[in-house]
Amino acid sequence: MIRTLAAIGLAMAVPATAQHTRSLGTGTSPPASIDQLAWLAGSWVGTGMGSDVTETYSAPLGGRITGHFAMADGKGGVSFTELVDYVPLRGSLAYRVRHFNPDMTGWEDGTASP
């Protein structure tokens, strides 16, 4: 399961020019609650796309789970980071993410939405 979540995070880590909002369109999200993701709380480390990665999630707090992800650049620095938020949305959950360069400039700046 951790590898699946890491893969989702990594799959979303594409250049800013390719960023866009993804949705089910006319599909229906399954019923879900934040408490069902409480098992995410903690820190996870591993490798992905040939680099060291780390991902950390809070326990549910205020009806949401917040986390962050970082990928090493292989040269002693960080390639990019993400801020992640799982939030309730119409009886289900939404996964919201914002990406940042090492200098903390946002990939999605100016879009007004994660």
Contacts in CASP RR format, 6 or more apart in sequence:
PFRMAT RR
TARGET T0000
AUTHOR 0000-0000-0000
METHOD contacts of the structure
MODEL  1
MIRTLAAIGLAMAVPATAQHTRSLGTGTSPPASIDQLAWLAGSWVGTGMG
SDVTETYSAPLGGRITGHFAMADGKGGVSFTELVDYVPLRGSLAYRVRHF
NPDMTGWEDGTASP
2 44 0 8 1.000
5 40 0 8 1.000
5 44 0 8 1.000
5 55 0 8 1.000
6 44 0 8 1.000
6 46 0 8 1.000
6 48 0 8 1.000
6 53 0 8 1.000
6 55 0 8 1.000
8 95 0 8 1.000
9 55 0 8 1.000
9 69 0 8 1.000
9 82 0 8 1.000
9 84 0 8 1.000
9 97 0 8 1.000
10 48 0 8 1.000
10 49 0 8 1.000
10 53 0 8 1.000
10 71 0 8 1.000
12 82 0 8 1.000
12 97 0 8 1.000
12 99 0 8 1.000
13 49 0 8 1.000
13 71 0 8 1.000
13 80 0 8 1.000
13 82 0 8 1.000
13 99 0 8 1.000
15 107 0 8 1.000
16 99 0 8 1.000
16 106 0 8 1.000
16 107 0 8 1.000
16 108 0 8 1.000
19 99 0 8 1.000
19 107 0 8 1.000
19 108 0 8 1.000
19 111 0 8 1.000
21 113 0 8 1.000
29 89 0 8 1.000
29 90 0 8 1.000
29 91 0 8 1.000
29 92 0 8 1.000
29 93 0 8 1.000
30 92 0 8 1.000
31 91 0 8 1.000
31 92 0 8 1.000
32 91 0 8 1.000
32 92 0 8 1.000
32 93 0 8 1.000
33 88 0 8 1.000
33 91 0 8 1.000
33 93 0 8 1.000
34 60 0 8 1.000
34 63 0 8 1.000
34 64 0 8 1.000
34 65 0 8 1.000
34 86 0 8 1.000
34 87 0 8 1.000
34 88 0 8 1.000
34 93 0 8 1.000
35 60 0 8 1.000
37 60 0 8 1.000
37 65 0 8 1.000
37 86 0 8 1.000
37 93 0 8 1.000
38 59 0 8 1.000
38 60 0 8 1.000
38 65 0 8 1.000
40 57 0 8 1.000
40 65 0 8 1.000
40 86 0 8 1.000
41 57 0 8 1.000
41 58 0 8 1.000
41 59 0 8 1.000
41 60 0 8 1.000
41 65 0 8 1.000
42 56 0 8 1.000
42 57 0 8 1.000
43 54 0 8 1.000
43 55 0 8 1.000
43 56 0 8 1.000
44 54 0 8 1.000
44 55 0 8 1.000
44 56 0 8 1.000
45 52 0 8 1.000
45 53 0 8 1.000
45 54 0 8 1.000
45 55 0 8 1.000
46 52 0 8 1.000
46 53 0 8 1.000
46 54 0 8 1.000
47 53 0 8 1.000
48 71 0 8 1.000
49 71 0 8 1.000
51 71 0 8 1.000
51 72 0 8 1.000
51 73 0 8 1.000
51 74 0 8 1.000
51 79 0 8 1.000
52 71 0 8 1.000
52 72 0 8 1.000
52 74 0 8 1.000
53 69 0 8 1.000
53 70 0 8 1.000
53 71 0 8 1.000
53 72 0 8 1.000
54 69 0 8 1.000
54 70 0 8 1.000
55 67 0 8 1.000
55 68 0 8 1.000
55 69 0 8 1.000
55 70 0 8 1.000
55 84 0 8 1.000
56 67 0 8 1.000
56 68 0 8 1.000
57 65 0 8 1.000
57 66 0 8 1.000
57 67 0 8 1.000
57 84 0 8 1.000
58 65 0 8 1.000
58 66 0 8 1.000
58 67 0 8 1.000
59 65 0 8 1.000
63 87 0 8 1.000
63 88 0 8 1.000
64 85 0 8 1.000
64 86 0 8 1.000
64 87 0 8 1.000
64 88 0 8 1.000
65 85 0 8 1.000
65 86 0 8 1.000
66 83 0 8 1.000
66 84 0 8 1.000
66 85 0 8 1.000
66 86 0 8 1.000
67 83 0 8 1.000
67 84 0 8 1.000
67 85 0 8 1.000
68 81 0 8 1.000
68 82 0 8 1.000
68 83 0 8 1.000
68 84 0 8 1.000
69 81 0 8 1.000
69 82 0 8 1.000
69 84 0 8 1.000
70 78 0 8 1.000
70 80 0 8 1.000
70 81 0 8 1.000
70 82 0 8 1.000
71 78 0 8 1.000
71 79 0 8 1.000
71 80 0 8 1.000
71 81 0 8 1.000
72 78 0 8 1.000
72 79 0 8 1.000
73 79 0 8 1.000
73 102 0 8 1.000
77 102 0 8 1.000
78 102 0 8 1.000
79 102 0 8 1.000
80 99 0 8 1.000
80 100 0 8 1.000
80 101 0 8 1.000
80 102 0 8 1.000
80 107 0 8 1.000
81 99 0 8 1.000
81 100 0 8 1.000
81 102 0 8 1.000
81 104 0 8 1.000
82 97 0 8 1.000
82 98 0 8 1.000
82 99 0 8 1.000
82 100 0 8 1.000
83 97 0 8 1.000
83 98 0 8 1.000
83 100 0 8 1.000
84 95 0 8 1.000
84 96 0 8 1.000
84 97 0 8 1.000
85 95 0 8 1.000
85 96 0 8 1.000
85 97 0 8 1.000
85 114 0 8 1.000
86 93 0 8 1.000
86 94 0 8 1.000
86 95 0 8 1.000
86 96 0 8 1.000
87 93 0 8 1.000
87 94 0 8 1.000
87 96 0 8 1.000
88 94 0 8 1.000
96 114 0 8 1.000
97 114 0 8 1.000
98 106 0 8 1.000
98 107 0 8 1.000
98 108 0 8 1.000
98 114 0 8 1.000
99 106 0 8 1.000
99 107 0 8 1.000
99 108 0 8 1.000
100 106 0 8 1.000
100 107 0 8 1.000
101 107 0 8 1.000
108 114 0 8 1.000
END
